[in-house]
C-alpha cells in the first residue's frame, strides 16, 4: 500500500473506534443523566450536555492534532 492508503486506513479505523465508543456512551446516557439528575437536575442536564459535546470535541481535537 502507498503512504496515502495507509493513512486513509488509519483514519478510518480511528473514526470507527471513536464512533463505537461514542455510541456506547450515548446508549447509556439516559441512565447516567437520570442517575445524576436524582441528586441535582442541573448537574444531570450538565452531564447530558457534556456527553453530547464530547462527541464533537473528540473529532475537533483529532482534526487539530492532524494539522
VOVO-165656 format. One record per residue (C-alpha): residue in one letter; x, y, z. Coordinates in steps of 0.2 Angstrom, whole numbers, plus 5000, padded with zeros to 4 digits. Layout:
AXYZ
...
END
This chain:
X500050005000
X500550184997
X500850305011
X499250395007
X498250225008
X498950185025
X498550355032
X496750345025
X496550165033
X497250235049
X496050375049
X494550265045
X495050145060
X495250295072
X493550365066
X492750195069
X493450175086
X492850355091
X491150325084
X490950155093
X491550225110
X490350375107
X488950255103
X489150155119
X489250315129
X487650385121
X486750225123
X487050235142
X486750425143
X484950415149
X485450315164
X486850425168
X485850585166
X484450515177
X485550445190
X486450615192
X484850705190
X484150625206
X485550725215
X485350885205
X484350925189
X485651055185
X487050935186
X486050805176
X485750925162
X487650975163
X488150795162
X487050765146
X487750925138
X489550865142
X489250695134
X488450765118
X489850905117
X491250775120
X490750685104
X491150845094
X492650885105
X493550725101
X493350755082
X493850935083
X495350895094
X495850755082
X495750875067
X496851005076
X498150875080
X498250805062
X498650985055
END
